[in-house]
Amino acid sequence: MRRVAITGLGCISPVGLDTETSWKAALNAESGVDLIGSFDSGDLAVKIAAEVKGFDPANYIDAKEANRSTRFIQFALAAAKEALLDSALLDSIDPELVGTSIGVGIGGIDHTVNTSQILFERGSKRVSPFFIPYTIPNMAAGLVANTHNLKGPNICVSTACTSGTHAIGEAYLLIKNNMADAMLCGGAEAAICKLTVASFGNMKALSTTVDNPREASRPFDLERNGFILGEAAGILILEEMERARSRGAKIYAEVVGYGMSGDAYHITAPSPEGEGAKRCMAMALKTSGIRVDEMDYINAHGTSTKLNDLYETKAIQNLFGAHAEQLAISSTKGVTGHCLGAAGGIEGVFLAKSIAEQRVPPTAHLKTPDPECPLDYVAGGYREMDIRYGMSNSFGFGGTNGSVVFKRVF
């Protein structure tokens, strides 16, 4: 069976407009959470978010395309451009052998809100003919493929907050099963608008902290009180291993395992004791062919909500047994907030960097550990450690779960 290497990374996040800046912020626990700046949140209970700052689409795409396209697509195009430059992949490959797999949870909901106002206030003739093409989730993958002439498999995974991780896993399977030689994959999301903040806020999912917003996202902390809505794009280039080696590509890590499961329990809450998450991680271990005691690090879903953090902890304990006490676990959502469909993408980028550099980012703002979450969540600063295998978890509304396993390449 073919092996799969990671040879390029790209990132647009609340803490940086490229991979290296975002990664350094994650290592140093520099939060991207602040008061909302993109709209007036005065009548909302929730007034904070993790917005991407200083992003100018004209730096990545032409002005005409920038005016038409929506923010999640722009993020995807920007991160894809960085990842492709990082990999130097397109210098030596038939474009029919390169595909795209980009996960998007919500898509252009901000564009939907704005266009709805135009429809009701100005009439149907003022609705843009580009409304649907620039709103539907698969256009992140579609326009990235168009821009770079990528003619291989072109898919969009839309599985809520698991979208980015599932997109990486599906890309891995396509290469492993000889349906592509390389895949551009990950996640993109830009859903911070008044409608989404109001809805998430009304379901009591978001933190309402305003006095110190930068520390509002605090996964696994006793004082956590909800997640922070974020936006981002994280893109990885996956490539068949022997091909990558033959061209002398830089290899960050190898993708060796992928797991999926469904809770079949509730539309928003995780299944009790993290039963679905446990089965998902177990499948990822099984497909990677490794024992529980070979896992070194988990980039946790870790949303900073009571139930998610608790049940992810229980799932890890129940699956890994005594070895759970030896694992390093951290959630980078303390820095980026929860970027929904993009979360698995940027966390996949961070996991690849962790393995390549043998450094684990901390769980930012973890000051008072929850006694019900008693594992090693890398509080304080980043940790230098030996990482043979690392896992990234994502769990989403609808009871959808995904995990990927990366391996160090010597």
C-alpha positions in Angstrom: 0.0 0.0 0.0 1.3 3.5 -0.9 2.6 5.8 1.9 1.6 9.4 2.2 4.0 12.3 3.1 3.2 15.9 4.1 5.3 18.2 1.9 3.7 21.6 2.2 1.8 23.8 4.7 -0.3 27.0 4.5 -2.2 28.9 7.1 -4.3 32.0 7.6 -5.4 32.3 11.2 -6.5 34.7 13.9 -2.8 34.9 15.0 -1.0 35.1 11.7 -1.3 35.4 7.9 1.1 32.6 7.3 2.2 29.3 8.8 5.3 30.4 10.6 3.7 33.4 12.3 0.6 31.3 13.3 2.9 28.5 14.6 5.0 30.8 16.7 1.9 32.3 18.2 0.6 28.9 19.1 4.0 28.0 20.7 4.0 31.2 22.7 0.3 31.1 23.7 -0.4 34.4 22.0 -4.1 34.7 21.7 -6.0 36.0 18.7 -9.3 36.5 20.6 -10.5 40.1 21.0 -13.6 42.3 20.9 -15.4 41.8 17.6 -14.3 44.4 15.1 -16.1 43.4 11.9 -19.6 44.4 12.9 -21.4 46.1 15.8 -22.1 43.6 18.5 -23.7 46.1 20.8 -27.1 44.2 21.1 -25.5 40.8 21.4 -24.6 38.9 24.7 -21.4 37.7 23.0 -19.0 40.4 22.0 -15.7 38.6 21.4 -14.3 36.4 18.6 -11.0 35.2 17.1 -11.0 37.2 13.9 -8.3 37.2 11.2 -6.7 40.6 11.3 -5.1 42.6 8.5 -6.1 40.2 5.7 -6.1 41.8 2.2 -7.3 39.4 -0.5 -5.6 41.5 -3.2 -2.3 40.1 -1.9 -3.3 36.6 -3.0 -5.9 37.0 -5.9 -6.7 39.6 -8.5 -9.0 42.4 -7.6 -11.9 41.2 -9.7 -11.9 37.8 -8.1 -11.5 39.4 -4.6 -14.6 41.6 -5.2 -16.7 38.6 -6.1 -15.5 35.9 -3.8 -16.4 35.4 -0.2 -14.1 35.4 2.8 -13.8 31.7 3.4 -12.8 31.2 -0.3 -10.3 34.0 0.0 -8.7 32.3 3.0 -8.6 29.0 1.2 -6.9 30.6 -1.8 -4.3 32.3 0.4 -3.4 29.3 2.4 -3.3 27.1 -0.7 -0.9 29.5 -2.4 1.5 29.3 0.6 1.3 25.5 0.8 1.9 25.0 -2.8 4.9 27.4 -2.7 6.2 25.6 0.4 6.0 22.2 -1.3 7.3 23.2 -4.8 4.9 20.4 -5.9 3.6 21.9 -9.2 7.1 22.2 -10.7 7.2 18.5 -11.4 3.8 16.8 -11.6 1.0 16.3 -14.0 -1.9 18.4 -12.8 -4.3 15.5 -13.5 -2.6 13.7 -10.6 -3.2 16.5 -8.1 -6.6 16.9 -6.3 -8.2 19.1 -3.8 -10.1 18.2 -0.6 -11.1 21.2 1.5 -13.5 20.9 4.4 -16.0 23.8 5.0 -18.6 23.6 7.8 -20.8 26.6 7.0 -19.6 28.3 3.9 -20.6 31.9 2.9 -23.1 32.5 5.6 -22.1 36.2 5.8 -22.7 36.5 2.1 -26.1 34.9 2.6 -27.0 37.4 5.2 -25.9 40.4 3.1 -27.6 39.2 0.0 -30.8 38.5 1.8 -30.9 42.1 2.9 -30.4 43.2 -0.7 -33.2 41.0 -1.8 -35.7 42.2 0.8 -34.7 45.9 0.6 -33.8 46.4 -3.1 -35.6 43.6 -4.9 -34.7 40.4 -6.8 -33.0 42.1 -9.7 -30.3 43.3 -7.5 -29.3 39.9 -6.3 -25.9 39.0 -7.7 -25.7 36.0 -10.2 -22.6 35.1 -8.4 -24.4 34.6 -5.1 -24.7 30.8 -5.2 -21.2 30.1 -6.7 -19.5 32.1 -4.0 -21.6 30.8 -1.1 -21.7 27.0 -1.5 -19.0 25.2 0.6 -17.4 23.3 -2.2 -16.2 26.5 -4.0 -13.2 26.7 -1.7 -11.9 23.5 -3.3 -13.3 24.4 -6.7 -11.6 27.8 -7.0 -8.3 26.6 -5.5 -8.3 23.9 -8.2 -9.3 26.4 -10.9 -6.5 28.8 -9.8 -3.8 26.2 -9.9 -5.1 23.9 -12.7 -5.5 21.0 -10.3 -7.4 18.3 -12.3 -7.4 15.4 -9.9 -10.2 14.5 -7.4 -12.1 17.6 -6.3 -14.2 17.2 -3.1 -15.6 19.2 -0.2 -16.3 17.5 3.1 -18.9 19.4 5.1 -19.2 17.7 8.5 -19.4 20.7 10.9 -16.4 21.1 13.1 -14.9 17.9 11.8 -14.8 19.0 8.2 -11.0 19.9 8.0 -9.9 16.7 9.7 -12.2 14.5 7.5 -10.9 16.4 4.4 -7.3 15.5 5.3 -8.3 11.9 6.0 -10.1 11.5 2.7 -7.2 13.0 0.8 -4.9 10.5 2.5 -7.2 7.6 1.4 -7.2 8.9 -2.2 -3.4 8.8 -2.4 -3.1 5.6 -0.5 -5.6 3.9 -2.9 -3.8 5.3 -6.1 -6.6 7.7 -7.1 -4.2 10.7 -6.9 -0.4 11.2 -6.5 -0.9 14.4 -4.5 -3.7 16.2 -2.7 -4.2 19.8 -1.4 -6.3 19.4 1.7 -7.5 20.9 4.9 -10.2 23.3 5.9 -11.5 26.9 5.5 -14.1 28.9 7.4 -15.2 32.5 7.8 -18.5 32.4 9.6 -18.1 35.3 12.1 -21.2 37.4 11.5 -24.1 38.7 13.6 -26.3 35.7 12.7 -23.9 33.0 13.7 -22.8 34.8 16.9 -26.4 35.3 17.9 -27.3 31.7 17.2 -24.3 30.1 19.0 -24.8 32.6 21.8 -28.5 31.8 22.2 -27.6 28.1 22.5 -25.2 29.1 25.4 -22.2 27.6 23.5 -20.1 30.7 23.4 -18.1 32.5 26.2 -19.5 35.8 27.2 -16.3 37.0 28.8 -15.5 40.6 28.0 -13.1 41.8 30.7 -10.1 39.8 29.5 -11.0 38.4 26.0 -7.6 37.2 25.2 -7.9 34.6 28.0 -11.5 33.7 27.4 -10.7 30.5 25.5 -9.2 28.2 28.2 -9.6 24.5 27.3 -9.6 22.0 30.2 -9.6 24.9 32.7 -12.1 24.7 35.6 -13.3 28.3 34.8 -14.0 27.6 31.1 -17.4 28.9 30.1 -17.8 28.3 26.3 -15.9 28.4 23.1 -14.8 31.4 21.1 -15.9 31.6 17.4 -12.9 31.8 15.1 -12.1 31.9 11.4 -9.2 30.5 9.4 -7.8 28.3 6.7 -5.3 25.5 7.1 -4.0 23.7 4.1 -1.6 20.7 3.8 0.0 19.2 0.7 -0.1 15.4 0.8 2.0 13.5 -1.6 2.9 9.8 -2.3 6.0 9.1 -0.3 8.3 7.7 -2.9 7.5 10.5 -5.3 8.2 13.1 -2.7 11.5 11.5 -1.8 12.5 11.1 -5.5 12.2 14.9 -6.0 13.9 15.8 -2.8 10.9 17.3 -1.2 10.9 18.5 2.4 8.8 16.1 4.4 7.2 17.3 7.6 5.6 14.0 8.6 3.8 11.0 7.3 0.1 10.4 7.5 -0.4 6.9 8.7 -3.9 6.6 10.2 -7.5 7.9 9.9 -10.5 7.2 12.0 -14.2 8.2 11.8 -17.3 7.5 13.9 -20.8 8.7 14.6 -22.3 9.2 18.1 -25.9 8.7 17.0 -26.8 10.5 20.2 -27.7 14.3 20.0 -27.6 17.1 17.5 -25.0 19.1 19.5 -23.9 17.3 22.6 -21.2 14.6 22.5 -22.2 11.1 23.5 -21.7 10.3 27.2 -18.2 9.4 28.4 -17.0 10.3 24.9 -18.0 6.8 23.6 -18.0 8.0 19.9 -14.7 9.8 20.2 -13.1 6.7 21.7 -14.2 4.6 18.8 -13.0 7.2 16.3 -9.5 7.4 17.9 -9.5 3.6 18.1 -10.1 3.3 14.4 -7.3 5.8 13.7 -4.9 3.7 15.8 -6.0 0.5 14.0 -5.5 1.9 10.6 -2.1 3.2 11.5 -1.1 -0.2 12.9 0.3 1.2 16.2 -0.3 0.3 19.8 -1.8 2.7 22.3 1.5 3.0 24.1 3.3 4.2 20.9 1.2 7.5 20.8 3.1 10.5 22.2 1.0 13.6 21.6 -2.6 14.5 20.9 -3.7 17.9 19.5 -7.1 17.7 21.2 -10.4 19.1 19.9 -10.4 20.9 23.2 -13.1 23.6 22.6 -13.2 25.1 26.1 -16.7 23.9 26.7 -17.7 21.9 29.7 -18.9 18.7 28.0 -16.5 18.5 25.1 -13.4 18.8 27.2 -14.7 16.4 29.8 -15.8 13.7 27.4 -12.7 14.0 25.2 -10.7 13.5 28.4 -12.8 10.4 29.3 -12.5 9.0 25.8 -8.7 9.3 25.9 -8.6 7.7 29.4 -10.9 4.8 28.3 -9.0 4.1 25.1 -5.4 4.6 26.2 -5.7 3.2 29.7 -2.6 3.7 31.9 -0.8 5.2 28.9 -3.1 8.2 29.0 -1.1 9.5 31.9 2.0 9.5 29.7 0.5 11.4 26.8 1.1 15.1 26.1 -2.2 16.7 25.2 -2.9 20.2 24.2 -5.5 22.3 22.5 -4.4 25.2 20.3 -8.0 26.6 20.5 -6.8 28.7 23.5 -4.9 30.7 20.8 -7.1 30.5 17.7 -10.6 30.0 19.1 -12.7 27.4 17.5 -12.5 27.8 13.7 -15.3 25.3 12.9 -14.7 23.7 9.5 -11.2 25.1 9.4 -10.2 23.8 12.9 -9.0 20.4 11.7 -7.0 22.1 8.9 -5.0 24.5 11.1 -4.6 21.9 13.8 -3.3 19.5 11.1 -0.8 22.1 10.2 0.2 22.6 13.8 0.5 18.8 14.3 2.8 18.5 11.3 4.9 21.3 12.7 5.0 19.7 16.1 6.4 16.5 14.7 8.8 18.2 12.3 10.2 20.4 15.1 9.6 18.0 18.0 7.9 20.7 20.0 4.4 20.7 21.5 2.4 23.9 21.8 0.8 24.6 25.2 -2.8 24.8 26.1 -3.1 28.5 26.5 -4.6 30.1 29.6 -4.9 26.8 31.5 -4.4 28.1 35.0 -6.8 26.2 37.2 -7.0 22.6 36.0 -10.4 20.9 36.1 -10.1 18.0 38.5 -12.3 16.0 36.2 -9.8 16.5 33.4 -6.6 15.2 35.1 -4.3 14.5 32.2 -1.2 16.3 31.0 -2.5 19.2 29.0 0.9 21.0 28.6 0.1 24.0 30.8 2.5 26.9 30.8 5.0 27.0 27.9 5.7 24.8 24.9 7.5 21.5 25.4 10.4 20.0 23.5 9.9 16.2 23.4 10.3 13.1 21.4 7.3 12.7 19.1 7.1 9.5 17.1 3.4 9.6 16.6 0.8 12.4 17.0 -2.9 12.5 16.6 -5.3 15.4 15.8 -9.0 15.1 16.9 -12.1 16.9 15.7 -15.6 16.3 16.8 -18.7 18.1 15.4 -22.4 18.8 15.7 -24.5 15.9 14.5 -22.2 13.5 16.4 -19.5 13.4 13.7 -16.0 12.5 14.7 -12.6 12.4 13.0 -9.0 11.7 14.0 -5.8 11.5 11.9 -2.4 10.1 13.0 0.9 11.5 11.8 4.3 9.9 12.1 7.8 11.3 12.3 9.9 10.6 9.2 13.6 10.0 9.8 
